[in-house]
Amino acid sequence: MSEKPAPIRCPVCLDSFPWNTDGADLYELDSETLQYRLINMANLRDPHKRDYRLRSAFIRCPNPSQDTGTHFLPVLYGRYGRPLVIGFVGASRTGKTHLLAAMIGEIEAGNLQRYGLSAVPLDQIRHRDFLREKVHPLYDGERLAYTAPSDLPEFVDAMVFSRTGDTGGHPVAFFDLSGEQLTRVGRGERFLAAADALIFVVDPEKSLRLPGFATKPSDLGDLAFGNVLDQLFRQDAILDIPAVIVVSKSDVLRFMHPVDRWLAQTNPGGALDAELLRMESRDVYAFLHQHGAQGWLLPTARCRRCTLHFASATGGRHTNGRYLRQVRPQRVLEPLVAVLAMTGVITGPEAEAVGR
């Protein structure tokens, strides 16, 4: 008796359904029209050609609840098991899009290898589009546009992470949600029900009480943080979803202690170091608390596992929409590595200790 296909939860409609592509209609995405069209696999008898075609194919999500518009998922989405869904949380203009673009750029440059990890795109077309529309413009010195408001989050990129040299892997889907969506109660709850980890992004210029920062910060912190955590609340006051707090745009703090020390810190050995992450978390917590940003520390009190980080997607300030100095991301992979450790993609005693 054959085993039933394992259920997969769609990150768009949140329905779970058995993942079985045998006999399913397959589609391809036209990169020019951005329309999905049926493809005929009947004549592809060569297994290598068939496998190659499947890597860029999609299936239509059945959406058993019939409560969401037509949407598609890559065939590879369910091949590796249940995908890990990571969301970037924060109000508009906090640097979420820049941080995600810098992370993908550093992955593309092979900089995860120092942690013994490799990553390949899950959806070749979506990955190529994200590189073309976000990553390459950022590295060319262009300030990216803000995420447009949307009622239905869709993942902007997805990659399969694995230990270097291992077969198989862990699919990870990245979501960049608009700040407007997150600051309204009830908006984005579909996504939150499927999220496995959250990266909370703090803009120092909007949160810290420091001379020269134009905006007077709110004592209540980022409204998006509280709304997201409140929507996740069930019966236990402590949430099991791993959380990461990232002080984005930390280059504006590069002359302040201890930010200067952490931005200059590298981990050339590459081994996951839970104690080093714990030290950085303590420093970030103390820094935010000292400078009046207690409201942005809410995830540390509400989530069972949480790390805190200083990072900069660009390494410098922009002028009239351009970064005049070469874009040089700083410590953008450390938050991702912490997430991968807390969600079981990275395993071992050090990973078990991260965020505790």
C-alpha positions in Angstrom: 0.0 0.0 0.0 1.6 3.3 -1.1 2.0 6.1 1.4 -0.2 9.1 1.1 1.6 12.3 -0.1 2.7 14.5 2.8 0.5 17.6 3.3 1.9 21.0 2.4 0.6 24.3 3.6 0.3 26.9 0.9 1.8 30.2 2.2 -0.6 32.2 0.1 -4.1 30.8 1.0 -3.0 28.8 4.1 -4.8 25.7 3.0 -3.0 22.4 3.5 -3.3 19.7 0.8 -1.5 16.5 -0.2 1.5 17.4 -2.4 1.3 15.2 -5.4 2.4 16.5 -8.8 1.9 13.1 -10.6 -0.8 13.7 -13.2 -1.3 17.3 -12.2 -1.5 20.1 -14.8 1.8 21.9 -15.1 2.3 25.5 -15.9 5.2 27.8 -16.9 5.4 31.5 -16.2 5.9 33.7 -19.3 8.6 36.1 -18.2 7.3 38.7 -20.7 3.6 38.7 -20.0 3.9 37.3 -16.4 1.0 34.9 -17.3 0.9 31.2 -16.4 0.3 28.8 -19.3 -0.1 25.1 -19.6 2.9 23.1 -20.7 2.8 19.7 -22.3 5.2 17.2 -20.7 3.9 14.1 -22.6 6.7 14.2 -25.3 9.5 14.7 -22.7 10.5 11.1 -22.2 14.1 11.7 -21.5 14.4 11.8 -17.7 17.1 14.5 -17.7 15.1 16.8 -19.9 12.0 16.1 -17.9 13.7 16.9 -14.6 15.2 20.1 -16.1 11.7 21.3 -17.2 10.2 20.5 -13.9 12.6 22.8 -12.1 10.9 25.8 -13.7 7.3 24.4 -13.7 4.4 25.4 -11.5 1.2 23.7 -10.3 -2.0 25.5 -9.5 -2.8 25.5 -5.8 -6.1 23.7 -5.3 -7.1 26.1 -2.5 -9.7 23.7 -1.0 -11.4 26.5 0.9 -12.0 28.4 -2.3 -11.4 31.7 -0.5 -8.4 33.1 -2.5 -7.8 34.0 -6.1 -5.9 31.8 -8.5 -2.3 31.3 -7.5 0.6 29.0 -8.4 3.4 27.3 -6.6 6.7 26.0 -8.0 6.8 22.2 -8.5 9.9 22.1 -6.4 8.1 23.8 -3.5 7.0 20.5 -2.0 9.8 18.2 -3.2 11.9 18.8 -0.1 9.2 18.6 2.5 7.4 21.4 4.4 8.9 24.8 3.4 10.1 27.2 6.0 8.3 30.6 5.8 10.2 33.7 7.0 8.5 37.1 7.2 10.1 40.5 7.5 8.1 42.7 9.9 8.3 46.5 10.4 6.6 49.7 9.5 7.1 51.3 6.1 10.6 52.7 5.2 12.4 50.7 8.0 14.7 49.0 5.4 13.0 45.6 5.1 13.3 45.4 1.3 16.9 46.6 1.4 17.8 44.1 4.1 16.2 41.2 2.2 17.9 42.2 -1.0 21.3 42.4 0.7 20.8 39.0 2.3 20.0 37.4 -1.1 22.9 39.3 -2.6 25.3 37.9 0.0 23.9 34.4 -0.5 24.4 34.8 -4.2 28.0 35.8 -3.6 28.6 32.5 -1.7 29.1 34.1 1.7 27.0 31.5 3.4 29.8 29.0 2.7 31.8 30.1 5.7 29.0 28.6 7.8 29.1 25.4 5.8 25.9 26.2 4.0 24.9 26.4 0.3 21.7 27.7 -1.3 20.1 27.3 -4.7 17.0 29.0 -6.0 13.7 27.1 -5.6 11.9 29.2 -8.3 14.4 30.1 -11.0 12.2 32.8 -12.6 11.2 34.5 -9.4 14.8 34.4 -8.2 16.0 35.9 -11.4 13.4 38.6 -11.3 14.2 39.5 -7.7 17.9 39.7 -8.6 17.1 42.0 -11.6 14.6 44.2 -9.8 16.1 44.5 -6.3 19.5 43.0 -5.7 21.4 44.3 -8.8 20.0 47.8 -8.5 20.9 47.9 -4.8 24.5 46.8 -5.4 24.7 49.3 -8.3 23.9 52.1 -5.8 20.2 52.6 -6.3 17.9 53.2 -3.4 15.0 50.7 -3.7 11.3 51.6 -3.8 9.2 50.8 -0.9 7.0 47.7 -0.9 3.6 48.6 -2.3 0.6 47.9 -0.1 -1.1 44.6 -0.8 -3.8 42.5 0.9 -2.3 39.1 -0.2 1.3 38.5 0.7 3.3 36.5 -1.8 6.8 35.2 -1.3 9.4 37.3 -3.2 12.0 34.6 -3.4 12.6 31.1 -2.2 15.8 29.1 -1.9 16.8 25.6 -0.8 19.5 25.6 1.9 21.7 22.6 2.6 24.9 21.6 4.3 27.7 21.9 1.7 28.1 18.5 0.1 24.8 17.1 1.4 22.0 15.9 -0.7 18.4 17.2 -0.2 17.9 20.4 1.6 15.4 22.8 3.4 13.2 25.1 1.2 12.9 28.6 2.7 10.4 31.2 1.4 11.0 34.9 2.1 8.2 37.4 2.4 8.5 41.2 2.4 5.2 42.6 3.7 4.2 46.2 3.3 4.2 48.2 6.5 0.6 49.4 5.9 -0.5 45.8 5.8 1.1 45.0 9.1 -0.1 48.0 11.1 -3.8 47.2 10.5 -5.3 44.6 12.8 -6.5 41.6 10.8 -4.4 42.4 7.7 -1.8 39.7 7.0 -3.2 37.1 9.4 -3.2 34.6 6.6 0.5 34.9 6.3 1.1 34.9 10.0 -0.7 31.6 10.4 1.8 30.0 8.1 5.0 31.8 9.3 7.7 29.8 10.9 10.0 32.7 11.9 9.9 36.5 11.9 12.6 39.1 11.4 11.6 42.4 13.1 13.3 45.3 11.5 14.1 48.4 13.5 15.0 51.8 11.9 17.3 53.6 14.3 16.3 57.0 12.9 12.7 56.3 13.9 13.3 54.5 17.2 16.3 56.0 19.0 16.3 59.2 21.0 19.6 60.6 19.6 20.7 64.1 18.5 20.4 64.6 14.8 17.5 62.2 14.2 14.6 64.1 12.9 11.7 61.9 13.9 10.6 61.9 17.5 10.1 58.2 18.3 6.9 56.8 19.9 7.1 55.5 23.4 5.0 52.5 22.2 7.4 51.3 19.5 6.5 50.0 16.1 2.8 49.3 15.8 3.5 46.5 13.3 5.4 44.6 16.0 2.6 44.6 18.5 -0.1 43.8 15.9 1.8 40.9 14.5 2.5 39.4 18.0 -1.1 40.0 19.1 -2.4 38.2 16.0 -0.1 35.2 16.8 -1.3 35.1 20.5 -3.2 32.0 21.4 -3.4 30.8 25.0 0.3 30.7 26.0 1.7 34.2 26.7 5.1 33.1 25.3 5.1 32.4 21.6 7.1 29.5 20.1 7.8 31.2 16.8 11.5 32.2 16.6 12.1 35.9 16.3 15.0 38.1 15.3 15.3 41.8 15.9 17.6 43.6 13.4 18.7 47.2 13.8 18.8 48.1 10.1 20.7 51.0 8.7 23.3 50.6 11.6 25.8 52.4 9.5 24.3 55.7 10.8 25.5 54.5 14.3 28.9 53.3 13.2 30.8 55.7 15.4 28.9 54.7 18.6 29.8 52.0 21.0 29.2 49.0 20.8 27.8 49.3 17.2 31.3 50.2 15.9 32.7 47.0 17.3 30.0 44.7 15.9 30.0 46.2 12.4 33.7 45.5 12.2 33.2 42.0 13.6 33.6 39.1 11.2 33.4 35.4 11.8 36.2 34.1 9.5 36.1 30.6 11.1 32.5 30.3 10.0 31.3 28.0 12.8 28.0 28.8 14.4 28.8 30.4 17.8 25.8 30.7 20.1 27.8 32.6 22.7 28.8 35.2 20.2 25.2 35.6 19.1 24.2 35.9 22.8 26.8 38.6 23.4 25.5 40.6 20.4 21.9 40.2 21.5 22.8 41.6 25.0 24.6 44.6 23.4 21.8 45.4 21.0 19.2 45.0 23.8 21.1 47.3 26.1 21.7 49.9 23.3 18.1 50.1 22.3 17.0 50.3 26.0 19.6 53.0 26.8 18.4 55.2 23.9 14.7 55.0 24.5 13.7 52.3 22.1 12.2 49.9 24.7 9.0 49.6 22.7 10.9 47.9 19.9 12.1 45.2 22.3 8.6 43.6 22.5 9.5 40.4 20.7 12.2 39.6 23.3 9.4 39.4 26.0 6.8 37.7 23.8 8.9 35.0 22.0 10.6 32.0 23.6 13.6 32.3 21.3 15.0 35.6 20.1 18.3 37.1 18.9 19.2 40.7 18.3 21.6 42.1 15.7 23.2 45.2 14.2 23.2 45.2 10.4 23.5 47.5 7.4 22.2 46.6 3.9 24.3 49.3 2.2 27.1 50.4 4.6 26.4 54.1 4.0 23.8 56.8 3.4 22.0 57.7 0.2 21.8 61.1 -1.4 18.9 61.9 -3.8 18.1 58.2 -4.2 21.7 57.1 -4.9 24.4 55.6 -2.6 27.5 57.5 -3.6 29.9 55.1 -1.9 30.0 51.4 -3.0 27.2 49.4 -1.4 28.8 47.1 1.1 26.4 45.1 3.2 27.5 44.5 6.8 26.4 41.6 9.0 23.2 40.9 7.0 23.7 37.2 7.1 24.0 36.8 10.8 20.3 37.3 11.4 19.5 34.7 8.8 21.9 32.2 10.2 20.3 32.7 13.6 16.9 32.0 12.1 18.2 28.9 10.4 19.6 27.7 13.7 16.4 28.3 15.6 14.2 26.6 13.0 16.3 23.4 12.7 17.8 24.0 9.3 21.2 24.2 11.1 21.4 21.5 13.8 23.6 20.5 16.7 24.3 21.7 20.2 25.2 25.3 19.2 22.1 25.6 17.2 20.0 24.4 20.1 21.5 27.2 22.3 20.8 30.0 19.9 18.2 32.5 21.1 17.7 31.0 24.5 
